[in-house]
Amino acid sequence: PDLSGYEKFGLGNVKYNISRIRVIAVEFPSASISLIPGTGIKLVIGNVSLTIDMNWNIRTWMFKDTGRSMVYISKVFVTAVFSTPVDNRGHTLISLTSCRTTSGDIDIKLNGKS
């Protein structure tokens, strides 16, 4: 979905709109799944990288600008734990118990008229 809103900076507000957000590339160079006895499954994904493309525009009382942007996110690590109980009919259920995500580097390239 598109993102829009405003932020207050110094002497005025900055209105922004981010649209046409597209994930161009995702890389999962390291992933592992392990069983946790009595609990369920642990999923660890390491060193993920994403490339995201989007349009943007900003407007203040002084100027406005519009353009495209590429966002590179790297060194993302995700750890998720899923519980796997069995219901009364013998079917295994899967439920997310915990999830932790960290990201290392974010590089944003803005291309605009100004």
N, CA and C atoms as a LAMMPS dump frame, in Angstrom:
ITEM: TIMESTEP
0
ITEM: NUMBER OF ATOMS
342
ITEM: BOX BOUNDS ff ff ff
-5.0000000000000000e+02 5.0000000000000000e+02
-5.0000000000000000e+02 5.0000000000000000e+02
-5.0000000000000000e+02 5.0000000000000000e+02
ITEM: ATOMS id mol type element x y z
1 1 1 N 0.822 -1.206 0
2 1 2 C 0 0 0
3 1 3 C 0.858 1.259 0
4 2 1 N 0.286 2.342 -0.5
5 2 2 C 0.978 3.629 -0.495
6 2 3 C 1.073 4.16 0.934
7 3 1 N 2.08 4.983 1.165
8 3 2 C 2.268 5.623 2.462
9 3 3 C 2.169 7.124 2.274
10 4 1 N 1.44 7.803 3.142
11 4 2 C 1.382 9.256 3.071
12 4 3 C 1.158 9.807 4.463
13 5 1 N 1.522 11.07 4.632
14 5 2 C 1.363 11.703 5.924
15 5 3 C 2.132 12.995 5.966
16 6 1 N 2.381 13.461 7.191
17 6 2 C 3.18 14.67 7.338
18 6 3 C 3.998 14.586 8.614
19 7 1 N 5.097 15.269 8.6
20 7 2 C 5.992 15.363 9.75
21 7 3 C 6.25 16.828 10.028
22 8 1 N 6.39 17.182 11.283
23 8 2 C 6.647 18.564 11.664
24 8 3 C 8.149 18.761 11.827
25 9 1 N 8.713 19.689 11.077
26 9 2 C 10.131 20.011 11.144
27 9 3 C 10.292 21.518 11.268
28 10 1 N 10.956 21.954 12.307
29 10 2 C 11.293 23.37 12.456
30 10 3 C 10.133 24.316 12.266
31 11 1 N 10.131 25.029 11.134
32 11 2 C 9.151 26.083 10.886
33 11 3 C 7.883 25.619 10.195
34 12 1 N 7.778 24.361 9.853
35 12 2 C 6.571 23.935 9.152
36 12 3 C 6.461 22.436 9.027
37 13 1 N 5.435 22.027 8.297
38 13 2 C 5.178 20.613 8.075
39 13 3 C 5.719 20.177 6.722
40 14 1 N 6.134 18.938 6.662
41 14 2 C 6.54 18.317 5.407
42 14 3 C 5.5 17.248 5.103
43 15 1 N 4.779 17.407 4.005
44 15 2 C 3.83 16.392 3.569
45 15 3 C 4.545 15.456 2.612
46 16 1 N 4.296 14.174 2.752
47 16 2 C 4.967 13.203 1.886
48 16 3 C 3.981 12.161 1.389
49 17 1 N 4.342 11.561 0.267
50 17 2 C 3.594 10.449 -0.286
51 17 3 C 4.595 9.493 -0.925
52 18 1 N 4.504 8.228 -0.575
53 18 2 C 5.35 7.189 -1.161
54 18 3 C 4.401 6.202 -1.832
55 19 1 N 4.592 5.999 -3.129
56 19 2 C 3.66 5.158 -3.883
57 19 3 C 4.408 4.175 -4.783
58 20 1 N 3.656 3.248 -5.324
59 20 2 C 4.187 2.208 -6.217
60 20 3 C 5.398 1.5 -5.618
61 21 1 N 5.25 1.081 -4.38
62 21 2 C 6.324 0.381 -3.689
63 21 3 C 6.401 -1.046 -4.236
64 22 1 N 7.589 -1.392 -4.747
65 22 2 C 7.78 -2.725 -5.336
66 22 3 C 9.057 -3.349 -4.79
67 23 1 N 8.97 -4.589 -4.375
68 23 2 C 10.162 -5.335 -3.979
69 23 3 C 10.761 -5.908 -5.254
70 24 1 N 11.956 -5.447 -5.586
71 24 2 C 12.638 -5.846 -6.833
72 24 3 C 13.418 -7.15 -6.644
73 25 1 N 14.077 -7.294 -5.502
74 25 2 C 14.908 -8.483 -5.277
75 25 3 C 14.946 -8.818 -3.79
76 26 1 N 15.004 -10.114 -3.5
77 26 2 C 15.174 -10.617 -2.139
78 26 3 C 16.169 -11.768 -2.215
79 27 1 N 17.145 -11.765 -1.313
80 27 2 C 18.124 -12.853 -1.27
81 27 3 C 18.172 -13.442 0.131
82 28 1 N 18.113 -14.776 0.21
83 28 2 C 18.197 -15.518 1.463
84 28 3 C 19.432 -16.416 1.41
85 29 1 N 20.621 -15.896 1.638
86 29 2 C 21.813 -16.732 1.494
87 29 3 C 21.994 -17.766 2.601
88 30 1 N 21.343 -17.567 3.747
89 30 2 C 21.532 -18.492 4.853
90 30 3 C 20.21 -18.69 5.583
91 31 1 N 19.745 -19.929 5.637
92 31 2 C 18.507 -20.235 6.354
93 31 3 C 18.631 -21.617 6.979
94 32 1 N 18.057 -21.751 8.18
95 32 2 C 18.076 -23.065 8.822
96 32 3 C 16.787 -23.259 9.618
97 33 1 N 16.373 -24.507 9.724
98 33 2 C 15.211 -24.885 10.512
99 33 3 C 15.662 -25.965 11.483
100 34 1 N 15.264 -25.795 12.756
101 34 2 C 15.601 -26.811 13.746
102 34 3 C 14.388 -27.103 14.617
103 35 1 N 14.349 -28.305 15.153
104 35 2 C 13.262 -28.71 16.041
105 35 3 C 13.63 -28.356 17.474
106 36 1 N 12.664 -27.83 18.211
107 36 2 C 12.84 -27.541 19.633
108 36 3 C 11.954 -28.526 20.383
109 37 1 N 12.552 -29.508 21.044
110 37 2 C 11.759 -30.542 21.714
111 37 3 C 10.729 -29.943 22.683
112 38 1 N 9.493 -30.398 22.571
113 38 2 C 8.436 -29.943 23.445
114 38 3 C 7.86 -28.577 23.105
115 39 1 N 8.425 -27.911 22.11
116 39 2 C 7.959 -26.557 21.764
117 39 3 C 7.499 -26.465 20.326
118 40 1 N 8.394 -26.766 19.399
119 40 2 C 8.023 -26.64 18.003
120 40 3 C 9.213 -26.505 17.084
121 41 1 N 9.195 -25.453 16.282
122 41 2 C 10.185 -25.268 15.218
123 41 3 C 10.822 -23.889 15.349
124 42 1 N 12.135 -23.839 15.13
125 42 2 C 12.856 -22.567 15.118
126 42 3 C 13.393 -22.336 13.715
127 43 1 N 13.081 -21.163 13.152
128 43 2 C 13.532 -20.777 11.821
129 43 3 C 14.492 -19.607 11.971
130 44 1 N 15.688 -19.739 11.408
131 44 2 C 16.675 -18.662 11.441
132 44 3 C 17.073 -18.346 10.008
133 45 1 N 16.894 -17.087 9.628
134 45 2 C 17.283 -16.627 8.293
135 45 3 C 18.309 -15.53 8.495
136 46 1 N 19.483 -15.693 7.894
137 46 2 C 20.571 -14.747 8.122
138 46 3 C 21.046 -14.055 6.871
139 47 1 N 21.478 -12.831 7.06
140 47 2 C 22.109 -12.024 6.016
141 47 3 C 21.207 -11.821 4.792
142 48 1 N 19.93 -11.578 5.051
143 48 2 C 18.968 -11.318 3.978
144 48 3 C 19.213 -9.93 3.412
145 49 1 N 18.975 -9.764 2.118
146 49 2 C 19.043 -8.429 1.512
147 49 3 C 17.8 -8.208 0.651
148 50 1 N 17.356 -6.945 0.608
149 50 2 C 16.168 -6.559 -0.152
150 50 3 C 16.491 -5.336 -0.989
151 51 1 N 15.886 -5.252 -2.163
152 51 2 C 15.944 -4.051 -2.987
153 51 3 C 14.508 -3.627 -3.257
154 52 1 N 14.207 -2.374 -2.92
155 52 2 C 12.845 -1.848 -3.043
156 52 3 C 12.871 -0.597 -3.912
157 53 1 N 11.93 -0.506 -4.846
158 53 2 C 11.793 0.627 -5.758
159 53 3 C 10.489 1.346 -5.42
160 54 1 N 10.477 2.683 -5.49
161 54 2 C 9.253 3.425 -5.172
162 54 3 C 9.27 4.822 -5.776
163 55 1 N 8.088 5.402 -5.884
164 55 2 C 7.931 6.812 -6.243
165 55 3 C 7.732 7.594 -4.955
166 56 1 N 8.128 8.859 -4.948
167 56 2 C 7.925 9.687 -3.77
168 56 3 C 7.646 11.125 -4.181
169 57 1 N 6.98 11.853 -3.303
170 57 2 C 6.878 13.3 -3.465
171 57 3 C 6.738 13.921 -2.094
172 58 1 N 7.305 15.115 -1.964
173 58 2 C 7.231 15.869 -0.724
174 58 3 C 6.802 17.295 -1.038
175 59 1 N 6.175 17.914 -0.05
176 59 2 C 5.728 19.293 -0.221
177 59 3 C 5.855 20.019 1.118
178 60 1 N 6.46 21.195 1.06
179 60 2 C 6.53 22.076 2.221
180 60 3 C 5.982 23.43 1.804
181 61 1 N 5.933 24.385 2.717
182 61 2 C 5.465 25.725 2.377
183 61 3 C 6.445 26.415 1.435
184 62 1 N 7.701 25.895 1.383
185 62 2 C 8.736 26.544 0.584
186 62 3 C 8.971 25.882 -0.781
187 63 1 N 8.859 24.583 -0.865
188 63 2 C 9.137 23.885 -2.123
189 63 3 C 8.396 22.567 -2.177
190 64 1 N 8.401 21.973 -3.379
191 64 2 C 7.886 20.62 -3.559
192 64 3 C 8.81 19.894 -4.514
193 65 1 N 8.853 18.59 -4.378
194 65 2 C 9.709 17.788 -5.246
195 65 3 C 9.091 16.404 -5.376
196 66 1 N 9.46 15.738 -6.454
197 66 2 C 8.966 14.398 -6.718
198 66 3 C 10.067 13.598 -7.406
199 67 1 N 10.016 12.284 -7.301
200 67 2 C 11.036 11.467 -7.951
201 67 3 C 10.852 9.989 -7.664
202 68 1 N 11.92 9.256 -7.922
203 68 2 C 11.951 7.816 -7.683
204 68 3 C 13.048 7.533 -6.67
205 69 1 N 12.939 6.385 -6.035
206 69 2 C 13.923 6.013 -5.031
207 69 3 C 14.18 4.513 -5.083
208 70 1 N 15.413 4.142 -4.792
209 70 2 C 15.793 2.742 -4.617
210 70 3 C 16.307 2.609 -3.193
211 71 1 N 15.795 1.614 -2.487
212 71 2 C 16.215 1.362 -1.118
213 71 3 C 16.864 -0.02 -1.079
214 72 1 N 18.084 -0.071 -0.549
215 72 2 C 18.814 -1.332 -0.403
216 72 3 C 18.926 -1.619 1.091
217 73 1 N 18.359 -2.722 1.53
218 73 2 C 18.426 -3.127 2.93
219 73 3 C 19.227 -4.42 2.978
220 74 1 N 20.259 -4.437 3.81
221 74 2 C 21.106 -5.633 3.876
222 74 3 C 21.411 -5.986 5.329
223 75 1 N 21.987 -7.153 5.506
224 75 2 C 22.328 -7.69 6.823
225 75 3 C 21.093 -7.802 7.715
226 76 1 N 20.009 -8.311 7.137
227 76 2 C 18.774 -8.542 7.886
228 76 3 C 18.821 -9.958 8.458
229 77 1 N 18.484 -10.073 9.737
230 77 2 C 18.459 -11.37 10.403
231 77 3 C 17.079 -11.578 11.02
232 78 1 N 16.496 -12.751 10.806
233 78 2 C 15.168 -13.078 11.317
234 78 3 C 15.257 -14.388 12.087
235 79 1 N 14.704 -14.383 13.306
236 79 2 C 14.576 -15.604 14.094
237 79 3 C 13.114 -15.733 14.494
238 80 1 N 12.498 -16.838 14.145
239 80 2 C 11.086 -17.063 14.464
240 80 3 C 10.933 -18.438 15.11
241 81 1 N 10.077 -18.487 16.131
242 81 2 C 9.776 -19.753 16.798
243 81 3 C 8.283 -20.025 16.628
244 82 1 N 7.978 -21.224 16.164
245 82 2 C 6.593 -21.655 15.942
246 82 3 C 6.273 -22.787 16.896
247 83 1 N 5.134 -22.706 17.573
248 83 2 C 4.689 -23.838 18.39
249 83 3 C 3.881 -24.759 17.485
250 84 1 N 3.927 -26.04 17.789
251 84 2 C 3.241 -27.027 16.947
252 84 3 C 2.424 -27.988 17.805
253 85 1 N 1.399 -27.481 18.486
254 85 2 C 0.561 -28.381 19.289
255 85 3 C -0.341 -29.224 18.386
256 86 1 N -0.879 -30.279 18.966
257 86 2 C -1.812 -31.163 18.27
258 86 3 C -3.196 -30.927 18.863
259 87 1 N -4.192 -30.718 17.996
260 87 2 C -5.557 -30.494 18.499
261 87 3 C -6.211 -31.822 18.884
262 88 1 N -7.459 -31.774 19.379
263 88 2 C -8.13 -32.98 19.863
264 88 3 C -8.493 -33.972 18.761
265 89 1 N -8.369 -33.559 17.504
266 89 2 C -8.618 -34.472 16.378
267 89 3 C -7.328 -35.064 15.836
268 90 1 N -6.178 -34.684 16.451
269 90 2 C -4.898 -35.221 16.011
270 90 3 C -4.215 -34.399 14.934
271 91 1 N -4.771 -33.244 14.591
272 91 2 C -4.167 -32.375 13.578
273 91 3 C -3.134 -31.448 14.22
274 92 1 N -2.013 -31.276 13.56
275 92 2 C -0.98 -30.366 14.049
276 92 3 C -1.342 -28.932 13.681
277 93 1 N -1.265 -28.06 14.667
278 93 2 C -1.484 -26.627 14.46
279 93 3 C -0.135 -25.921 14.445
280 94 1 N -0.03 -24.83 13.743
281 94 2 C 1.199 -24.041 13.733
282 94 3 C 0.849 -22.621 14.14
283 95 1 N 1.577 -22.108 15.141
284 95 2 C 1.326 -20.765 15.647
285 95 3 C 2.658 -20.061 15.9
286 96 1 N 2.771 -18.827 15.455
287 96 2 C 3.99 -18.044 15.685
288 96 3 C 4.054 -17.657 17.154
289 97 1 N 5.111 -18.097 17.839
290 97 2 C 5.278 -17.819 19.264
291 97 3 C 6.123 -16.576 19.496
292 98 1 N 7.205 -16.434 18.724
293 98 2 C 8.057 -15.252 18.845
294 98 3 C 8.748 -14.985 17.514
295 99 1 N 9.085 -13.723 17.316
296 99 2 C 9.774 -13.325 16.087
297 99 3 C 10.663 -12.133 16.402
298 100 1 N 11.906 -12.191 15.959
299 100 2 C 12.85 -11.088 16.17
300 100 3 C 13.54 -10.807 14.848
301 101 1 N 13.564 -9.531 14.475
302 101 2 C 14.203 -9.114 13.233
303 101 3 C 15.132 -7.951 13.5
304 102 1 N 16.33 -8.019 12.938
305 102 2 C 17.259 -6.889 13.006
306 102 3 C 17.774 -6.609 11.602
307 103 1 N 18.068 -5.335 11.339
308 103 2 C 18.651 -4.985 10.04
309 103 3 C 19.936 -4.215 10.273
310 104 1 N 20.879 -4.408 9.389
311 104 2 C 22.193 -3.793 9.548
312 104 3 C 22.358 -2.505 8.777
313 105 1 N 22.232 -2.561 7.469
314 105 2 C 22.504 -1.404 6.631
315 105 3 C 21.296 -1.054 5.778
316 106 1 N 21.044 0.25 5.657
317 106 2 C 19.994 0.753 4.762
318 106 3 C 20.612 1.861 3.922
319 107 1 N 20.552 1.707 2.624
320 107 2 C 21.087 2.693 1.679
321 107 3 C 19.935 3.181 0.819
322 108 1 N 19.679 4.504 0.825
323 108 2 C 18.574 5.083 0.081
324 108 3 C 19.121 6.008 -0.987
325 109 1 N 18.732 5.773 -2.214
326 109 2 C 19.132 6.639 -3.33
327 109 3 C 17.894 7.355 -3.83
328 110 1 N 17.894 8.688 -3.718
329 110 2 C 16.769 9.507 -4.162
330 110 3 C 17.111 10.166 -5.497
331 111 1 N 16.229 10.068 -6.432
332 111 2 C 16.368 10.773 -7.704
333 111 3 C 15.146 11.679 -7.855
334 112 1 N 15.402 12.986 -7.911
335 112 2 C 14.306 13.933 -8.001
336 112 3 C 14.668 15.105 -8.888
337 113 1 N 13.742 16.016 -9.012
338 113 2 C 13.967 17.185 -9.848
339 113 3 C 14.942 18.158 -9.224
340 114 1 N 14.898 18.282 -7.895
341 114 2 C 15.815 19.21 -7.244
342 114 3 C 17.144 18.566 -7.088
